[in-house]
Amino acid sequence: MSVQFRFATAEDAPACAAIYRPYVEKTSITFEYIPPDGAEIKRRMQTYTPIFPWIVAEEGTKVIGYAYASPQNTREAYQWNADLAIYLHEEARGRGIGRLLYGCLLELLAMQGYCYAIGIVTHPNPGSEALHKSMGFTTMARWDRAGYKLGEWHGVQWFQKQIEPLPAHPLPPKPVTALDTKAVRELFQRYAGQAQRKQGVAEPDGQ
């Protein structure tokens, strides 16, 4: 069954909440303690999506992963940076879907005019660390024992990637809703084609 990529809608919120729940309940990949329900995920989507991309990977009619960007900092001088997040359904892991979601998200951000993408990863998290390094991210900082969850202290590692040149006089990034619809459609189609070619090929995915 083919995998498609598209912008998330409010109707995807329950599926995204279901994907996210095990990460909250069973892992330290996220530092949240209480899994947000579909209504809360919908609220977060609506907070970010007028400006930032929130995309899903869909197999048939089932959402199997999602990725989104959010402000790295709310002060104006930081507006060309974006934080990234990605979560996959258990059955989608190890298939290269995470790499494709991340790649698609990065290209959308570059089209908008963002210059730096930031990935914040619980340390250690070998899968996510390998994903970031393989996609050209570099380590910018690490904070040992930054958070306590599931009976242990965990570190946090920051990865950065420059996705666009730094203009001498940058214009504010475009809202994702202002991007050329044809270019976005072609981008999603290209990543769907890559997913088709990757079926059955295991690759390290990260969250």
C-alpha angles and dihedrals in degrees: 000000000000124000119227130193125213144144114285120247131202088262089065093060097093091049091048090048090052091051092048097046098079091050089057097041101039110023144047091226086106122033094216114116101196120051111237115233126230093273092056093046088050089052091051091048091052091048094055108026101073085067110013132048122255110183136178135206110223128193110194102319095330124100106224100175145357140200133188144172130227137178115295089206132352096227112104098240089063095053094110092063127081134192117223134213132182134180130179135198110249093249091053096058122108093024100096092255092122092054091050094047091050093046092050091048092050092051092050091051091049090051088054093052102255114150106195132037118200126202117195111200133182108241123259099031105135096186096053093040090053091048093053095046093047090053095053101265119143128209111257101173145347129206113197119215092004098152141020121225138147092008097307143085114242133196128226127221126198120212125190135193128184105225100174135026116266108251119216089230108020123199117222112271116265119250110254088243089063095059120114106270094214092053091048092048091051090049092053091046091051092053091046088055091051090050090052091055092046097054109129094013113114118218132167112267126193138203 
